Amino acid sequence: MTKSGRGRNVSHQSFNFRETATIVTLWLIIVFTAGCASVPEDNVRFYELQGARNFRDFGGYVTEDGERVAWGKLFRSNQPAGMTSADYGEVALLQLATVVDFRTAEEREAAQTEWQGNPAPQFVLLPMGSTEAFVELDAQVEAAIETEDIAALRRAAVEVYRRMPIEYAGELGVLLRSLASDQSLPIMIHCHAGKDRTGLSAALILSLLGVSRETIMADYLYSNDRLLSDGVERTAIEKIYWGVEEDWLRASFEGIEAHYGSLDRYFEVALGIDAATRARIRRNLTQ
C-alpha cells in the first residue's frame, strides 16, 4: 500500500517470483508425470490373453539418453500353444512380422504352435537347450525340486543365468542382429514360460537400446505378476521355479562382464553387433 518507489519495486518483484514459481512447478509436474508414465493411454503393456498370460509389450521405456523405445514393435510371451481363437484375434491386430521360438525340438513337439490367421508371421527357431555346460546344472535343478531345497534351487538358477549369455551367444546374436532390419518388426520372442530365456533376451535388447538397468530389472520381474497370479496353488519350491528373481538376471550381466569386460564388448565380440548395426537397431526401435 506504500507509494514509495522502493515499496512498489518490492511488491512487483514479489508478484513475479510467485508467478514464476507457479509456472516452474507446473512445468516440473508435467515433465515428471510424462517421464514416469509407464504406459500412455493409447498403448498397452499387458495383454490379457487366455492362453498366453505372459504376453506383453516391452517397448515404451525411456532410454538413458532421453529417447523412447517404440511401442508395438517388441513383444515377449510364454509359449503360444494354448492361445485361443479370441487370443489370436487380438494378436492379429499387432501385425507381427516375426515370431522367435527359443524352445528345443522336444518342447515344441510337446506343445505345438498352430498359428491362426493370415498372413502368418515368419517363424525363427533359435533353440536354447541343454548344452554340455548345463548338464550338471540341470541335474542340480531337478534334485533341488525333488528335495524341495529352495536354497539349492536358487544357487543353481544363479549359475544357469550366469552361463546363459555365454552358452547362447550364437542364438542371441542372430536375434539381436535381426532387429537391424525393419522387415523383422514387429517381433515376438518366447520360450516355454517366457521368463528365463525370453527374460534374458529382452533384457539384452533393452540394454542395447540404452534402457537403464533398473528399468530392465522391473520389466524382467513383471513375469512374477503374470505367471504367479493365475490362482493356481503352488508349493514354496514351485513358486521359486515358476517365478524369477533379481539375483538371477543380475548374474547374467555379471557373467558377461567377467568374460568380456563390458556389455558393449559382449555385443560387439560375442554377438557380432558393430557400431553401424547397433545404430540401425536403435533407429528401428527408438523414437
matplotlib code that plots the C-alpha trace (Angstrom):
import matplotlib.pyplot as plt

x = [0.0, 3.0, 3.5, 7.3, 9.4, 11.1, 7.8, 6.4, 9.6, 9.4, 5.7, 6.4, 9.3, 7.3, 4.5, 6.8, 8.6, 5.3, 4.1, 7.4, 7.5, 4.0, 4.9, 8.1, 6.2, 3.5, 6.2, 8.0, 4.8, 4.1, 7.6, 7.8, 4.4, 5.3, 8.6, 7.2, 4.1, 4.9, 2.0, 0.4, -3.3, -3.0, -0.6, -0.8, 1.9, -0.1, -2.4, -4.9, -4.7, -6.4, -3.7, -0.6, -0.6, 2.9, 2.3, 3.3, 4.9, 8.4, 8.7, 7.7, 10.7, 12.7, 16.4, 19.2, 19.8, 16.2, 14.7, 11.9, 11.7, 9.0, 5.6, 4.1, 7.4, 8.8, 6.7, 7.5, 5.4, 5.2, 4.6, 1.6, 0.4, -2.6, -3.7, -7.4, -9.2, -10.0, -6.4, -5.3, -7.9, -6.3, -2.7, -3.6, -4.1, -0.4, 0.6, 3.6, 6.2, 8.4, 8.0, 11.2, 10.9, 13.7, 12.3, 14.0, 12.6, 11.3, 9.5, 8.0, 6.7, 5.1, 3.3, 2.9, 2.1, -0.8, -0.8, -4.1, -4.7, -3.1, -0.7, 1.3, 4.5, 7.9, 8.9, 12.5, 13.7, 16.6, 16.6, 18.3, 18.6, 20.8, 24.4, 27.3, 27.9, 24.3, 24.2, 25.3, 23.3, 20.1, 20.7, 21.1, 17.8, 15.9, 17.4, 16.6, 12.9, 12.7, 14.0, 12.3, 15.6, 14.9, 18.4, 19.9, 17.4, 18.3, 22.1, 21.6, 19.4, 22.0, 24.6, 22.4, 21.8, 25.5, 26.2, 23.3, 24.7, 27.9, 26.4, 23.7, 25.7, 25.2, 21.4, 21.3, 23.5, 21.1, 18.1, 19.6, 21.2, 17.8, 16.5, 18.6, 16.1, 12.7, 11.3, 11.6, 9.4, 7.1, 8.7, 7.6, 10.1, 9.1, 10.3, 8.2, 7.2, 8.5, 10.6, 14.2, 15.5, 13.0, 13.7, 17.4, 16.8, 14.5, 17.0, 19.8, 17.6, 16.7, 20.3, 21.4, 18.8, 20.1, 17.4, 18.6, 19.4, 16.8, 14.0, 15.2, 15.0, 11.5, 10.4, 12.0, 10.2, 6.8, 6.8, 6.1, 2.9, 1.9, 2.7, 2.0, -1.3, -3.3, -5.0, -3.1, -1.9, 1.9, 4.3, 7.2, 9.6, 7.2, 6.8, 10.6, 10.7, 7.9, 9.0, 12.1, 14.4, 16.7, 19.8, 19.3, 19.3, 22.0, 24.2, 23.8, 25.2, 28.0, 28.8, 29.1, 31.3, 33.5, 34.0, 34.1, 35.0, 31.9, 28.4, 29.4, 32.3, 30.0, 27.6, 30.5, 32.6, 30.2, 27.0, 28.6, 27.0, 29.2, 28.6, 26.7, 24.4, 23.7, 22.8, 20.4, 18.8, 18.3, 16.8, 14.3, 13.3, 13.7, 11.9]
y = [0.0, 2.3, 4.8, 4.9, 3.8, 1.1, -0.2, -0.6, -2.4, -4.9, -5.5, -6.1, -8.4, -10.5, -10.9, -12.0, -14.5, -16.2, -16.3, -17.7, -20.3, -21.4, -21.8, -23.7, -26.0, -26.8, -27.4, -29.8, -31.7, -32.1, -33.3, -35.6, -37.1, -37.6, -39.3, -41.6, -42.7, -46.3, -46.8, -43.9, -44.2, -45.2, -48.0, -51.4, -53.1, -56.2, -58.3, -60.4, -63.4, -66.6, -68.9, -66.7, -65.0, -63.6, -61.9, -58.3, -55.3, -54.5, -51.2, -47.8, -47.4, -44.2, -44.6, -43.0, -40.5, -39.4, -41.4, -43.8, -47.5, -47.7, -49.2, -52.0, -53.4, -55.6, -58.4, -61.2, -64.1, -67.6, -70.4, -69.6, -73.2, -72.5, -69.4, -69.3, -68.0, -64.9, -64.5, -64.8, -62.2, -59.7, -60.7, -60.2, -56.5, -56.3, -57.4, -59.4, -59.9, -62.4, -64.9, -66.2, -69.5, -70.4, -73.8, -77.1, -79.6, -81.7, -78.7, -77.7, -81.2, -81.4, -78.1, -77.4, -73.9, -73.9, -70.3, -68.9, -66.1, -64.8, -63.7, -65.7, -64.2, -65.7, -68.3, -68.3, -71.3, -70.4, -73.4, -72.7, -76.2, -78.1, -77.7, -79.7, -76.8, -77.2, -80.9, -80.8, -77.7, -79.3, -82.2, -79.8, -78.1, -81.4, -82.6, -79.3, -79.5, -83.2, -82.5, -79.1, -77.4, -73.7, -72.6, -75.1, -74.2, -70.5, -71.3, -73.4, -70.8, -68.1, -70.2, -71.0, -67.3, -66.6, -69.0, -68.4, -65.3, -67.2, -70.5, -69.0, -66.2, -67.6, -67.6, -64.3, -62.7, -63.9, -62.4, -59.0, -58.6, -59.3, -56.2, -54.1, -54.9, -53.2, -56.1, -58.3, -56.0, -56.2, -59.2, -61.6, -63.7, -66.6, -69.8, -72.0, -69.8, -66.6, -65.7, -67.1, -67.4, -64.8, -62.7, -62.6, -61.9, -59.0, -57.6, -57.6, -55.9, -53.2, -52.8, -52.4, -49.7, -47.8, -48.5, -48.3, -51.5, -50.6, -50.4, -53.6, -55.4, -54.1, -55.4, -58.8, -59.1, -58.5, -62.2, -62.9, -60.9, -62.6, -66.2, -66.4, -64.7, -67.4, -68.7, -72.0, -73.2, -73.8, -75.0, -72.7, -74.5, -74.3, -70.6, -70.2, -72.4, -70.6, -67.1, -65.0, -63.2, -60.2, -62.2, -64.4, -61.7, -59.8, -62.9, -62.8, -59.3, -60.3, -63.3, -61.1, -58.6, -61.4, -62.9, -59.8, -56.9, -54.9, -55.2, -53.2, -55.6, -58.5, -57.1, -56.5, -59.6, -62.3, -61.2, -59.6, -56.2, -53.5, -49.7, -49.5, -52.4, -51.0, -47.6, -49.3, -51.2, -48.1, -46.2, -49.0, -49.3, -45.9, -42.6]
z = [0.0, 0.2, -2.5, -2.2, -5.2, -3.1, -1.9, -5.4, -6.6, -3.8, -4.4, -8.2, -7.6, -5.1, -7.6, -10.4, -8.1, -7.1, -10.7, -11.9, -9.1, -10.0, -13.7, -12.9, -10.5, -13.1, -15.7, -13.4, -12.6, -16.4, -17.2, -14.2, -15.0, -18.6, -17.7, -15.1, -17.0, -17.8, -20.3, -22.1, -22.6, -26.3, -25.7, -23.9, -21.8, -20.8, -22.9, -21.1, -23.3, -22.0, -23.5, -23.0, -19.7, -20.0, -23.4, -23.2, -25.0, -23.7, -25.6, -24.3, -21.9, -21.8, -22.6, -20.7, -23.4, -23.5, -26.4, -26.0, -27.1, -29.7, -28.7, -30.7, -32.1, -29.3, -27.7, -25.3, -24.2, -22.9, -25.5, -27.7, -27.9, -25.7, -27.4, -28.2, -31.3, -29.3, -28.3, -32.0, -32.9, -30.5, -31.6, -35.2, -34.6, -33.8, -37.3, -36.1, -38.8, -36.8, -34.0, -32.5, -30.6, -28.1, -27.2, -28.0, -30.5, -27.6, -26.1, -29.5, -30.0, -26.6, -27.1, -30.8, -32.1, -34.5, -35.6, -36.7, -39.1, -42.4, -43.2, -40.7, -39.3, -40.2, -37.6, -36.5, -34.4, -32.1, -29.6, -26.3, -24.9, -22.5, -23.7, -22.2, -19.7, -18.4, -17.8, -14.2, -13.5, -14.9, -12.6, -9.7, -10.5, -10.7, -7.4, -5.7, -6.9, -5.9, -2.4, -2.1, -1.4, -2.1, -1.4, -3.7, -6.5, -6.1, -6.3, -9.4, -11.1, -10.5, -12.1, -15.1, -15.7, -15.3, -18.1, -20.5, -22.2, -23.0, -24.0, -26.1, -27.7, -31.1, -30.8, -29.1, -31.8, -34.5, -32.6, -31.9, -35.4, -36.9, -35.3, -37.7, -40.4, -40.1, -42.1, -39.0, -37.0, -35.1, -33.4, -30.6, -28.7, -26.5, -24.8, -22.6, -19.7, -21.2, -18.2, -18.4, -22.0, -23.0, -20.0, -20.7, -24.4, -23.7, -21.1, -23.7, -26.3, -23.9, -22.8, -26.5, -26.8, -23.8, -21.2, -17.6, -15.7, -13.1, -15.7, -17.3, -14.0, -13.4, -16.8, -16.1, -12.7, -14.3, -15.1, -11.4, -11.6, -14.9, -14.0, -10.3, -10.3, -12.1, -9.0, -9.0, -5.6, -5.6, -3.0, -2.0, -4.3, -7.2, -6.7, -7.0, -10.1, -11.9, -10.9, -11.4, -9.0, -9.3, -8.4, -11.5, -14.1, -12.3, -12.6, -16.4, -16.5, -14.1, -16.2, -19.3, -17.6, -16.2, -19.7, -21.9, -19.6, -20.5, -22.0, -25.1, -25.8, -25.4, -28.0, -30.4, -29.9, -28.9, -30.7, -33.8, -33.4, -34.7, -34.4, -37.7, -36.8, -33.4, -34.9, -37.3, -34.5, -32.5, -35.5, -35.9, -32.3, -30.6, -31.1]

ax = plt.figure().add_subplot(projection="3d")
ax.plot(x, y, z, "-o")
ax.set_aspect("equal")
plt.show()
